[in-house]
Amino acid sequence: MRVEIEAQKVDETFQSVTREFQREAVLPGFRPGKAPAEMVERKYSKDIEKEVKRKLISESYKQAVEDQKLDVLGYPDIEEIQFSRGQPLQFAATIETEPEFELPASLGIPVKREGRSVTEDDVGRALEALRQPQATFKTVERPVQSGDIAVVNYTGTCEGKPITDIAPTAQGLTERKNFWVDVPSSAFIPGFSEQLLGAKAGDKRTVTVDFAPDFVTPQLAGKKGAYEVEVMEVKEKVLPTVDDAFAKSFGAENLEKLRAGVRRDLENELTFKQNKDIRSQLVRSVLERVNFELPETALARETRNVVYDIVRENSKRGVSRETIEQQKEQIYSAAAHGARDRVKIAFILQRIAEKEDIKVSQEEIARRIQGLAAMYQMSAEKFAKDLQKRNGLIEIYDQIMNEKVLDFLQQKARLEDEPAAPATPAPEMSVNNPS
């Protein structure tokens, strides 16, 4: 975009800016604001020229954008072509505008929902999961049975050598005392615990295992191991009875109220999962249906943000700086792919909001700030000020707007229930050694 400002306007701006400097100037022999304009011009010529240029370009650029009805992204790249007293100011502004694209004729997007509801079996499995952490363990004088805990001492070898000779850091796999093992369980080494069935306190057994090809200790992957095991105790797991006393341990008035509360939680969880899945389908469908060139600056900015998020999350998980540096190409590639979808869906949701006149009120922003402030145990006022400092209010606005547009798309969606998938069994629970 090329802009020209007539010479008269340039000279008038020089005069007005010089008067502003004159009012503030302090020169020897003159009271503040009383120095002659000629002397002020000579002393502050570069500063005056800089301010004139800034003022003219800023005002004329803004006016040109409004006149041409441009939706500009980010900041322009200004290239000065001509600027001096008595001449027109000419400059070129390289800008990036919002992409042009058409929304689908119909926003009634077909989506599928798993047609299932919470059953009594679901409630029963949830109650069973609540029993497990309250289990007690009673020492018994009998052989190990399925469901028991075997307390063992063991030493392990691989290829006839102590395991630490092959994997120096694997001390826990080489030798342990009073180690609690669920029978049966694959939580330790698959195939280990099953070989303890029928053993009683004082028995010794040789247990052989095959370390999996993807075993957590790579030096042992795909190899065979042998363990000399002595059973020290056999413990029986005793689960609490599911009754009113059990319900009261969770703050419920009785078992009936506990079951109702568990069912309500499961229904809320199911609804959340179904809504999340529906929204994922909506986003995928919209991304596939609408195609346009993404603005390079917006894409680069979002890629930087995603890279920062990935690096921050890895650092929190304890990944070293060296490892992150080694994987920087993979990180950037993953970030660029994720950023592309995020930038694209942001433009599409914004366009839907404009078309459907979906707006975000100040009250909605205030409620969101209050909720976030409570989560971080801060006052709403302080949280809002922190947001303003880092320009975070725009992020809050965008979050609420995107949620409202997705709500709109979900209401418009053509919903089709599909058969429920088989229930997933509860994950196997391991018992940690309490000693």
C-alpha positions as a Markdown table, in Angstrom:
| # | Residue | x | y | z |
|---|---|---|---|---|
| 1 | Met | 0.0 | 0.0 | 0.0 |
| 2 | Arg | 1.5 | 3.3 | -1.1 |
| 3 | Val | 0.5 | 6.6 | 0.7 |
| 4 | Glu | 1.3 | 10.2 | -0.2 |
| 5 | Ile | 0.8 | 13.2 | 2.1 |
| 6 | Glu | 0.7 | 16.6 | 0.4 |
| 7 | Ala | 3.5 | 19.1 | 1.1 |
| 8 | Gln | 1.2 | 21.6 | 2.8 |
| 9 | Lys | 0.3 | 19.0 | 5.4 |
| 10 | Val | 3.9 | 18.1 | 6.0 |
| 11 | Asp | 4.9 | 21.8 | 6.5 |
| 12 | Glu | 1.9 | 22.4 | 8.9 |
| 13 | Thr | 2.9 | 19.3 | 10.9 |
| 14 | Phe | 6.5 | 20.6 | 11.1 |
| 15 | Gln | 5.1 | 23.9 | 12.5 |
| 16 | Ser | 2.8 | 22.3 | 15.1 |
| 17 | Val | 5.5 | 19.9 | 16.3 |
| 18 | Thr | 8.0 | 22.7 | 16.6 |
| 19 | Arg | 5.5 | 24.7 | 18.7 |
| 20 | Glu | 5.1 | 21.7 | 21.0 |
| 21 | Phe | 8.9 | 21.5 | 21.4 |
| 22 | Gln | 9.1 | 25.3 | 21.9 |
| 23 | Arg | 6.6 | 25.1 | 24.8 |
| 24 | Glu | 8.8 | 22.5 | 26.6 |
| 25 | Ala | 12.3 | 23.7 | 25.6 |
| 26 | Val | 14.7 | 25.1 | 28.2 |
| 27 | Leu | 17.6 | 27.1 | 26.5 |
| 28 | Pro | 20.2 | 29.3 | 28.2 |
| 29 | Gly | 19.1 | 32.9 | 28.6 |
| 30 | Phe | 15.4 | 32.2 | 28.0 |
| 31 | Arg | 12.6 | 31.3 | 30.4 |
| 32 | Pro | 11.0 | 27.9 | 29.8 |
| 33 | Gly | 8.8 | 28.0 | 26.7 |
| 34 | Lys | 10.1 | 31.4 | 25.6 |
| 35 | Ala | 13.0 | 30.4 | 23.4 |
| 36 | Pro | 12.6 | 31.5 | 19.7 |
| 37 | Ala | 11.3 | 28.9 | 17.3 |
| 38 | Glu | 14.5 | 29.2 | 15.1 |
| 39 | Met | 16.7 | 28.3 | 18.0 |
| 40 | Val | 14.5 | 25.4 | 19.1 |
| 41 | Glu | 14.5 | 24.1 | 15.5 |
| 42 | Arg | 18.3 | 24.2 | 15.3 |
| 43 | Lys | 18.8 | 22.4 | 18.7 |
| 44 | Tyr | 16.1 | 19.8 | 18.3 |
| 45 | Ser | 16.0 | 19.4 | 14.5 |
| 46 | Lys | 16.5 | 15.6 | 14.5 |
| 47 | Asp | 14.0 | 15.0 | 17.3 |
| 48 | Ile | 11.4 | 17.3 | 15.6 |
| 49 | Glu | 11.9 | 15.6 | 12.2 |
| 50 | Lys | 11.5 | 12.2 | 13.9 |
| 51 | Glu | 8.3 | 13.2 | 15.6 |
| 52 | Val | 6.8 | 14.7 | 12.5 |
| 53 | Lys | 7.5 | 11.6 | 10.5 |
| 54 | Arg | 6.0 | 9.3 | 13.2 |
| 55 | Lys | 2.9 | 11.5 | 13.5 |
| 56 | Leu | 2.3 | 11.8 | 9.8 |
| 57 | Ile | 2.9 | 8.1 | 9.0 |
| 58 | Ser | 0.8 | 6.9 | 11.9 |
| 59 | Glu | -2.2 | 9.1 | 11.1 |
| 60 | Ser | -2.1 | 8.6 | 7.3 |
| 61 | Tyr | -1.6 | 4.9 | 7.6 |
| 62 | Lys | -4.6 | 4.5 | 9.9 |
| 63 | Gln | -6.7 | 6.7 | 7.6 |
| 64 | Ala | -5.7 | 4.7 | 4.5 |
| 65 | Val | -6.6 | 1.4 | 6.2 |
| 66 | Glu | -10.0 | 2.8 | 7.1 |
| 67 | Asp | -10.6 | 4.3 | 3.7 |
| 68 | Gln | -9.8 | 1.0 | 1.9 |
| 69 | Lys | -11.7 | -1.0 | 4.5 |
| 70 | Leu | -8.8 | -3.4 | 5.1 |
| 71 | Asp | -8.7 | -6.0 | 7.9 |
| 72 | Val | -5.0 | -5.8 | 8.7 |
| 73 | Leu | -3.1 | -8.4 | 10.7 |
| 74 | Gly | -0.3 | -7.3 | 13.0 |
| 75 | Tyr | 1.9 | -4.3 | 12.3 |
| 76 | Pro | 2.9 | -2.9 | 8.9 |
| 77 | Asp | 6.4 | -2.8 | 7.5 |
| 78 | Ile | 7.0 | 0.8 | 6.6 |
| 79 | Glu | 9.4 | 1.8 | 3.9 |
| 80 | Glu | 10.1 | 5.6 | 3.6 |
| 81 | Ile | 10.4 | 6.8 | 0.0 |
| 82 | Gln | 10.5 | 10.6 | 0.3 |
| 83 | Phe | 10.4 | 12.9 | 3.3 |
| 84 | Ser | 11.6 | 16.6 | 3.7 |
| 85 | Arg | 10.2 | 20.0 | 4.3 |
| 86 | Gly | 8.3 | 21.5 | 1.4 |
| 87 | Gln | 7.7 | 18.2 | -0.3 |
| 88 | Pro | 5.0 | 15.5 | -0.1 |
| 89 | Leu | 5.8 | 12.6 | 2.2 |
| 90 | Gln | 5.6 | 9.3 | 0.4 |
| 91 | Phe | 5.9 | 5.9 | 2.0 |
| 92 | Ala | 5.0 | 2.3 | 1.3 |
| 93 | Ala | 3.4 | 0.0 | 3.9 |
| 94 | Thr | 3.7 | -3.7 | 3.4 |
| 95 | Ile | 0.7 | -5.2 | 5.2 |
| 96 | Glu | -0.9 | -8.6 | 5.7 |
| 97 | Thr | -4.6 | -8.8 | 5.6 |
| 98 | Glu | -7.1 | -11.3 | 6.9 |
| 99 | Pro | -7.6 | -14.2 | 4.4 |
| 100 | Glu | -10.6 | -14.3 | 2.1 |
| 101 | Phe | -12.7 | -17.5 | 2.2 |
| 102 | Glu | -16.3 | -18.7 | 2.1 |
| 103 | Leu | -17.9 | -20.6 | 4.9 |
| 104 | Pro | -19.9 | -23.7 | 4.1 |
| 105 | Ala | -23.4 | -23.0 | 2.9 |
| 106 | Ser | -24.8 | -25.1 | 5.8 |
| 107 | Leu | -23.3 | -25.2 | 9.3 |
| 108 | Gly | -25.4 | -28.3 | 10.2 |
| 109 | Ile | -22.4 | -30.5 | 10.3 |
| 110 | Pro | -23.0 | -34.3 | 10.7 |
| 111 | Val | -21.4 | -35.7 | 13.9 |
| 112 | Lys | -21.5 | -39.1 | 15.6 |
| 113 | Arg | -22.1 | -39.7 | 19.3 |
| 114 | Glu | -21.5 | -42.9 | 21.2 |
| 115 | Gly | -25.0 | -44.0 | 22.1 |
| 116 | Arg | -24.4 | -45.2 | 25.7 |
| 117 | Ser | -25.6 | -44.3 | 29.2 |
| 118 | Val | -24.4 | -45.0 | 32.7 |
| 119 | Thr | -25.4 | -48.5 | 33.8 |
| 120 | Glu | -25.6 | -50.3 | 37.1 |
| 121 | Asp | -22.4 | -52.3 | 36.1 |
| 122 | Asp | -20.6 | -48.9 | 35.6 |
| 123 | Val | -21.6 | -47.8 | 39.1 |
| 124 | Gly | -20.5 | -51.2 | 40.5 |
| 125 | Arg | -17.1 | -50.9 | 38.8 |
| 126 | Ala | -16.7 | -47.4 | 40.2 |
| 127 | Leu | -17.6 | -48.6 | 43.7 |
| 128 | Glu | -15.1 | -51.4 | 43.3 |
| 129 | Ala | -12.4 | -48.9 | 42.4 |
| 130 | Leu | -13.2 | -46.9 | 45.5 |
| 131 | Arg | -12.7 | -50.1 | 47.6 |
| 132 | Gln | -9.2 | -50.8 | 46.4 |
| 133 | Pro | -7.4 | -47.9 | 48.2 |
| 134 | Gln | -9.1 | -48.9 | 51.5 |
| 135 | Ala | -7.8 | -52.5 | 51.3 |
| 136 | Thr | -6.0 | -54.0 | 54.3 |
| 137 | Phe | -3.5 | -56.9 | 54.2 |
| 138 | Lys | -3.6 | -59.8 | 56.6 |
| 139 | Thr | -0.7 | -62.3 | 56.9 |
| 140 | Val | -1.9 | -65.8 | 56.3 |
| 141 | Glu | -0.3 | -69.2 | 56.9 |
| 142 | Arg | -1.1 | -70.8 | 53.5 |
| 143 | Pro | 0.3 | -71.0 | 50.0 |
| 144 | Val | -0.1 | -68.0 | 47.6 |
| 145 | Gln | -3.4 | -67.8 | 45.9 |
| 146 | Ser | -4.6 | -65.6 | 43.1 |
| 147 | Gly | -5.4 | -62.1 | 44.5 |
| 148 | Asp | -2.8 | -62.4 | 47.3 |
| 149 | Ile | 0.4 | -60.4 | 48.0 |
| 150 | Ala | 3.7 | -62.2 | 48.1 |
| 151 | Val | 6.4 | -60.5 | 50.2 |
| 152 | Val | 9.7 | -61.7 | 48.7 |
| 153 | Asn | 13.5 | -61.3 | 48.7 |
| 154 | Tyr | 15.0 | -61.7 | 45.3 |
| 155 | Thr | 18.3 | -61.5 | 43.4 |
| 156 | Gly | 18.3 | -61.4 | 39.6 |
| 157 | Thr | 20.8 | -62.4 | 36.9 |
| 158 | Cys | 20.8 | -62.1 | 33.1 |
| 159 | Glu | 23.1 | -64.3 | 30.9 |
| 160 | Gly | 24.6 | -65.7 | 34.1 |
| 161 | Lys | 25.7 | -62.2 | 35.4 |
| 162 | Pro | 24.2 | -59.9 | 38.0 |
| 163 | Ile | 21.8 | -57.6 | 36.2 |
| 164 | Thr | 23.8 | -54.5 | 37.3 |
| 165 | Asp | 26.8 | -55.8 | 35.3 |
| 166 | Ile | 24.6 | -55.4 | 32.2 |
| 167 | Ala | 22.5 | -52.4 | 33.3 |
| 168 | Pro | 24.4 | -50.6 | 36.0 |
| 169 | Thr | 21.5 | -48.3 | 37.0 |
| 170 | Ala | 19.0 | -51.2 | 37.3 |
| 171 | Gln | 19.7 | -51.9 | 41.0 |
| 172 | Gly | 16.0 | -52.5 | 41.7 |
| 173 | Leu | 15.9 | -55.2 | 39.2 |
| 174 | Thr | 18.9 | -56.9 | 40.6 |
| 175 | Glu | 18.1 | -57.2 | 44.3 |
| 176 | Arg | 15.3 | -56.3 | 46.7 |
| 177 | Lys | 14.3 | -57.2 | 50.2 |
| 178 | Asn | 10.7 | -57.4 | 51.5 |
| 179 | Phe | 9.3 | -56.6 | 48.1 |
| 180 | Trp | 5.5 | -56.8 | 47.7 |
| 181 | Val | 4.2 | -58.5 | 44.6 |
| 182 | Asp | 0.6 | -58.7 | 43.4 |
| 183 | Val | -0.3 | -62.2 | 42.3 |
| 184 | Pro | -1.0 | -62.2 | 39.4 |
| 185 | Ser | 0.3 | -58.9 | 38.0 |
| 186 | Ser | 2.4 | -57.6 | 35.2 |
| 187 | Ala | 3.2 | -54.4 | 37.1 |
| 188 | Phe | 6.7 | -55.7 | 38.0 |
| 189 | Ile | 8.0 | -58.0 | 35.2 |
| 190 | Pro | 5.4 | -59.9 | 33.1 |
| 191 | Gly | 5.5 | -63.6 | 34.0 |
| 192 | Phe | 7.2 | -63.1 | 37.4 |
| 193 | Ser | 4.4 | -63.2 | 39.9 |
| 194 | Glu | 2.5 | -66.1 | 38.3 |
| 195 | Gln | 5.4 | -68.4 | 39.2 |
| 196 | Leu | 4.8 | -67.8 | 42.9 |
| 197 | Leu | 1.4 | -69.3 | 43.0 |
| 198 | Gly | 1.3 | -72.2 | 45.5 |
| 199 | Ala | 4.4 | -71.1 | 47.3 |
| 200 | Lys | 4.3 | -70.5 | 51.1 |
| 201 | Ala | 6.4 | -68.5 | 53.6 |
| 202 | Gly | 9.9 | -70.0 | 53.7 |
| 203 | Asp | 9.8 | -71.5 | 50.2 |
| 204 | Lys | 12.5 | -70.7 | 47.6 |
| 205 | Arg | 11.9 | -70.7 | 43.9 |
| 206 | Thr | 13.8 | -69.9 | 40.7 |
| 207 | Val | 11.7 | -67.7 | 38.5 |
| 208 | Thr | 12.6 | -67.2 | 34.8 |
| 209 | Val | 11.4 | -64.2 | 32.8 |
| 210 | Asp | 11.6 | -62.9 | 29.3 |
| 211 | Phe | 12.3 | -59.2 | 29.1 |
| 212 | Ala | 10.1 | -57.6 | 26.4 |
| 213 | Pro | 11.7 | -56.1 | 23.3 |
| 214 | Asp | 10.5 | -52.7 | 24.5 |
| 215 | Phe | 11.5 | -53.2 | 28.1 |
| 216 | Val | 12.0 | -50.0 | 30.1 |
| 217 | Thr | 15.7 | -50.9 | 30.6 |
| 218 | Pro | 17.0 | -51.0 | 27.1 |
| 219 | Gln | 20.2 | -53.1 | 28.0 |
| 220 | Leu | 17.8 | -56.0 | 29.0 |
| 221 | Ala | 15.3 | -55.7 | 26.2 |
| 222 | Gly | 14.7 | -59.0 | 24.4 |
| 223 | Lys | 16.9 | -61.0 | 26.9 |
| 224 | Lys | 16.1 | -63.7 | 29.5 |
| 225 | Gly | 16.4 | -63.3 | 33.2 |
| 226 | Ala | 16.6 | -65.6 | 36.2 |
| 227 | Tyr | 15.6 | -64.7 | 39.8 |
| 228 | Glu | 16.3 | -66.6 | 43.0 |
| 229 | Val | 13.2 | -65.8 | 45.1 |
| 230 | Glu | 12.5 | -66.5 | 48.8 |
| 231 | Val | 8.9 | -66.0 | 50.0 |
| 232 | Met | 8.9 | -64.2 | 53.3 |
| 233 | Glu | 5.2 | -63.7 | 53.9 |
| 234 | Val | 1.8 | -64.3 | 52.2 |
| 235 | Lys | -0.7 | -61.6 | 52.6 |
| 236 | Glu | -4.4 | -61.7 | 51.8 |
| 237 | Lys | -6.0 | -58.6 | 50.5 |
| 238 | Val | -9.1 | -57.7 | 52.6 |
| 239 | Leu | -11.5 | -55.2 | 50.9 |
| 240 | Pro | -14.1 | -53.2 | 53.0 |
| 241 | Thr | -17.7 | -54.2 | 52.7 |
| 242 | Val | -19.8 | -51.8 | 50.6 |
| 243 | Asp | -22.3 | -50.6 | 53.1 |
| 244 | Asp | -23.4 | -47.5 | 54.9 |
| 245 | Ala | -20.2 | -47.3 | 56.9 |
| 246 | Phe | -18.2 | -47.5 | 53.7 |
| 247 | Ala | -20.4 | -44.7 | 52.2 |
| 248 | Lys | -19.8 | -42.5 | 55.3 |
| 249 | Ser | -16.0 | -42.8 | 54.8 |
| 250 | Phe | -16.6 | -40.8 | 51.6 |
| 251 | Gly | -18.8 | -38.2 | 53.2 |
| 252 | Ala | -22.1 | -39.7 | 52.0 |
| 253 | Glu | -25.1 | -40.1 | 54.3 |
| 254 | Asn | -25.6 | -43.8 | 53.3 |
| 255 | Leu | -24.9 | -46.3 | 50.6 |
| 256 | Glu | -27.9 | -45.2 | 48.5 |
| 257 | Lys | -26.6 | -41.6 | 48.5 |
| 258 | Leu | -23.1 | -42.7 | 47.6 |
| 259 | Arg | -24.4 | -44.7 | 44.7 |
| 260 | Ala | -26.4 | -41.7 | 43.5 |
| 261 | Gly | -23.4 | -39.5 | 43.8 |
| 262 | Val | -21.2 | -42.0 | 41.9 |
| 263 | Arg | -23.8 | -42.3 | 39.2 |
| 264 | Arg | -24.0 | -38.5 | 38.9 |
| 265 | Asp | -20.2 | -38.2 | 38.6 |
| 266 | Leu | -20.1 | -40.9 | 35.9 |
| 267 | Glu | -22.9 | -39.2 | 34.0 |
| 268 | Asn | -21.1 | -35.9 | 34.1 |
| 269 | Glu | -17.9 | -37.6 | 33.0 |
| 270 | Leu | -19.7 | -39.3 | 30.1 |
| 271 | Thr | -21.4 | -36.0 | 29.0 |
| 272 | Phe | -18.0 | -34.2 | 29.1 |
| 273 | Lys | -16.4 | -37.0 | 27.1 |
| 274 | Gln | -19.2 | -37.0 | 24.5 |
| 275 | Asn | -19.1 | -33.2 | 24.1 |
| 276 | Lys | -15.4 | -33.2 | 23.8 |
| 277 | Asp | -15.6 | -35.8 | 21.1 |
| 278 | Ile | -18.4 | -34.0 | 19.2 |
| 279 | Arg | -16.4 | -30.7 | 19.3 |
| 280 | Ser | -13.3 | -32.5 | 18.0 |
| 281 | Gln | -15.4 | -33.8 | 15.1 |
| 282 | Leu | -16.8 | -30.3 | 14.4 |
| 283 | Val | -13.3 | -28.8 | 14.3 |
| 284 | Arg | -12.0 | -31.5 | 12.0 |
| 285 | Ser | -14.9 | -31.2 | 9.7 |
| 286 | Val | -14.7 | -27.4 | 9.5 |
| 287 | Leu | -10.9 | -27.6 | 8.8 |
| 288 | Glu | -11.5 | -30.0 | 6.0 |
| 289 | Arg | -14.3 | -28.0 | 4.4 |
| 290 | Val | -12.7 | -24.6 | 4.3 |
| 291 | Asn | -9.4 | -24.0 | 2.5 |
| 292 | Phe | -7.4 | -20.8 | 2.2 |
| 293 | Glu | -3.8 | -19.5 | 2.3 |
| 294 | Leu | -2.7 | -18.8 | 5.9 |
| 295 | Pro | -1.0 | -15.4 | 6.6 |
| 296 | Glu | 2.7 | -16.0 | 7.1 |
| 297 | Thr | 3.1 | -13.6 | 10.1 |
| 298 | Ala | 0.2 | -15.2 | 12.0 |
| 299 | Leu | 1.5 | -18.7 | 11.3 |
| 300 | Ala | 5.1 | -17.8 | 12.4 |
| 301 | Arg | 3.8 | -16.1 | 15.6 |
| 302 | Glu | 1.6 | -19.1 | 16.5 |
| 303 | Thr | 4.5 | -21.5 | 15.7 |
| 304 | Arg | 6.7 | -19.6 | 18.2 |
| 305 | Asn | 4.0 | -19.9 | 20.8 |
| 306 | Val | 3.6 | -23.6 | 20.3 |
| 307 | Val | 7.3 | -24.2 | 20.4 |
| 308 | Tyr | 7.4 | -22.3 | 23.7 |
| 309 | Asp | 4.6 | -24.4 | 25.1 |
| 310 | Ile | 6.3 | -27.6 | 24.1 |
| 311 | Val | 9.7 | -26.6 | 25.6 |
| 312 | Arg | 8.0 | -25.4 | 28.8 |
| 313 | Glu | 6.0 | -28.7 | 29.2 |
| 314 | Asn | 9.2 | -30.8 | 28.6 |
| 315 | Ser | 11.2 | -28.7 | 31.1 |
| 316 | Lys | 8.4 | -29.2 | 33.7 |
| 317 | Arg | 8.7 | -33.0 | 33.1 |
| 318 | Gly | 12.4 | -32.8 | 33.8 |
| 319 | Val | 13.7 | -33.1 | 30.3 |
| 320 | Ser | 17.2 | -31.6 | 30.1 |
| 321 | Arg | 18.1 | -28.6 | 28.0 |
| 322 | Glu | 20.5 | -30.7 | 26.0 |
| 323 | Thr | 17.8 | -33.2 | 25.1 |
| 324 | Ile | 15.5 | -30.4 | 24.1 |
| 325 | Glu | 18.2 | -28.9 | 21.9 |
| 326 | Gln | 18.9 | -32.3 | 20.2 |
| 327 | Gln | 15.2 | -32.6 | 19.4 |
| 328 | Lys | 14.7 | -29.0 | 18.2 |
| 329 | Glu | 13.9 | -29.9 | 14.6 |
| 330 | Gln | 11.2 | -32.4 | 15.6 |
| 331 | Ile | 9.8 | -29.9 | 18.1 |
| 332 | Tyr | 9.6 | -27.2 | 15.4 |
| 333 | Ser | 8.1 | -29.6 | 12.9 |
| 334 | Ala | 5.4 | -30.7 | 15.4 |
| 335 | Ala | 4.8 | -27.0 | 16.4 |
| 336 | Ala | 4.4 | -25.9 | 12.8 |
| 337 | His | 1.8 | -28.6 | 12.1 |
| 338 | Gly | -0.1 | -27.8 | 15.3 |
| 339 | Ala | 0.1 | -24.0 | 14.7 |
| 340 | Arg | -1.3 | -24.4 | 11.1 |
| 341 | Asp | -4.5 | -25.9 | 12.4 |
| 342 | Arg | -4.8 | -23.5 | 15.3 |
| 343 | Val | -4.4 | -20.4 | 13.1 |
| 344 | Lys | -6.8 | -21.8 | 10.5 |
| 345 | Ile | -9.6 | -22.7 | 13.0 |
| 346 | Ala | -9.2 | -19.3 | 14.7 |
| 347 | Phe | -9.9 | -17.4 | 11.5 |
| 348 | Ile | -12.9 | -19.7 | 10.7 |
| 349 | Leu | -14.5 | -19.4 | 14.2 |
| 350 | Gln | -14.0 | -15.6 | 14.0 |
| 351 | Arg | -15.8 | -15.5 | 10.6 |
| 352 | Ile | -18.7 | -17.6 | 12.0 |
| 353 | Ala | -19.0 | -15.3 | 15.0 |
| 354 | Glu | -19.2 | -12.3 | 12.6 |
| 355 | Lys | -21.8 | -14.0 | 10.4 |
| 356 | Glu | -24.0 | -15.2 | 13.2 |
| 357 | Asp | -23.5 | -12.0 | 15.4 |
| 358 | Ile | -22.1 | -14.0 | 18.3 |
| 359 | Lys | -20.6 | -11.6 | 20.8 |
| 360 | Val | -18.8 | -11.7 | 24.2 |
| 361 | Ser | -20.1 | -9.4 | 26.9 |
| 362 | Gln | -18.0 | -7.7 | 29.6 |
| 363 | Glu | -20.0 | -9.6 | 32.2 |
| 364 | Glu | -18.8 | -12.9 | 30.6 |
| 365 | Ile | -15.2 | -11.8 | 30.7 |
| 366 | Ala | -15.5 | -10.7 | 34.3 |
| 367 | Arg | -17.0 | -14.0 | 35.3 |
| 368 | Arg | -14.2 | -15.9 | 33.6 |
| 369 | Ile | -11.6 | -13.7 | 35.3 |
| 370 | Gln | -13.3 | -14.3 | 38.7 |
| 371 | Gly | -13.2 | -18.1 | 38.1 |
| 372 | Leu | -9.6 | -18.2 | 37.1 |
| 373 | Ala | -8.6 | -15.9 | 40.0 |
| 374 | Ala | -10.3 | -18.2 | 42.4 |
| 375 | Met | -8.5 | -21.2 | 40.9 |
| 376 | Tyr | -5.1 | -19.5 | 41.4 |
| 377 | Gln | -6.2 | -18.2 | 44.8 |
| 378 | Met | -5.8 | -14.5 | 43.8 |
| 379 | Ser | -8.1 | -11.5 | 44.0 |
| 380 | Ala | -10.0 | -10.8 | 40.7 |
| 381 | Glu | -8.5 | -7.3 | 40.6 |
| 382 | Lys | -4.9 | -8.5 | 40.9 |
| 383 | Phe | -5.5 | -11.2 | 38.3 |
| 384 | Ala | -7.1 | -8.8 | 35.9 |
| 385 | Lys | -4.1 | -6.4 | 36.3 |
| 386 | Asp | -1.7 | -9.2 | 35.6 |
| 387 | Leu | -3.7 | -10.1 | 32.5 |
| 388 | Gln | -3.6 | -6.5 | 31.3 |
| 389 | Lys | 0.2 | -6.3 | 31.7 |
| 390 | Arg | 0.8 | -9.2 | 29.3 |
| 391 | Asn | -2.1 | -8.4 | 27.0 |
| 392 | Gly | -3.9 | -11.5 | 28.3 |
| 393 | Leu | -7.5 | -10.1 | 28.2 |
| 394 | Ile | -7.5 | -10.7 | 24.4 |
| 395 | Glu | -6.7 | -14.4 | 25.1 |
| 396 | Ile | -9.6 | -14.6 | 27.6 |
| 397 | Tyr | -11.9 | -12.9 | 25.0 |
| 398 | Asp | -10.9 | -15.4 | 22.3 |
| 399 | Gln | -11.4 | -18.4 | 24.6 |
| 400 | Ile | -14.9 | -17.4 | 25.5 |
| 401 | Met | -15.7 | -16.5 | 21.8 |
| 402 | Asn | -14.4 | -19.8 | 20.5 |
| 403 | Glu | -16.4 | -21.7 | 23.1 |
| 404 | Lys | -19.6 | -19.8 | 22.2 |
| 405 | Val | -19.1 | -20.5 | 18.5 |
| 406 | Leu | -18.5 | -24.2 | 19.2 |
| 407 | Asp | -21.7 | -24.2 | 21.3 |
| 408 | Phe | -23.5 | -22.7 | 18.3 |
| 409 | Leu | -22.0 | -25.3 | 15.9 |
| 410 | Gln | -22.9 | -28.1 | 18.3 |
| 411 | Gln | -26.5 | -26.9 | 18.5 |
| 412 | Lys | -26.7 | -26.8 | 14.7 |
| 413 | Ala | -25.0 | -30.2 | 14.3 |
| 414 | Arg | -26.8 | -33.2 | 12.8 |
| 415 | Leu | -26.3 | -35.7 | 15.6 |
| 416 | Glu | -26.3 | -39.5 | 14.9 |
| 417 | Asp | -26.0 | -42.0 | 17.8 |
| 418 | Glu | -23.8 | -45.0 | 17.1 |
| 419 | Pro | -23.6 | -48.3 | 19.1 |
| 420 | Ala | -21.7 | -48.0 | 22.3 |
| 421 | Ala | -18.2 | -49.5 | 22.4 |
| 422 | Pro | -17.7 | -52.4 | 24.9 |
| 423 | Ala | -17.0 | -51.3 | 28.4 |
| 424 | Thr | -13.3 | -51.1 | 29.2 |
| 425 | Pro | -12.4 | -53.1 | 32.3 |
| 426 | Ala | -10.9 | -51.3 | 35.2 |
| 427 | Pro | -7.1 | -51.0 | 35.1 |
| 428 | Glu | -5.2 | -53.4 | 37.1 |
| 429 | Met | -4.1 | -51.9 | 40.4 |
| 430 | Ser | -0.7 | -52.5 | 41.9 |
| 431 | Val | 0.1 | -52.3 | 45.6 |
| 432 | Asn | 3.2 | -50.4 | 46.7 |
| 433 | Asn | 5.4 | -51.7 | 49.4 |
| 434 | Pro | 4.3 | -49.8 | 52.6 |
| 435 | Ser | 7.6 | -50.5 | 54.4 |
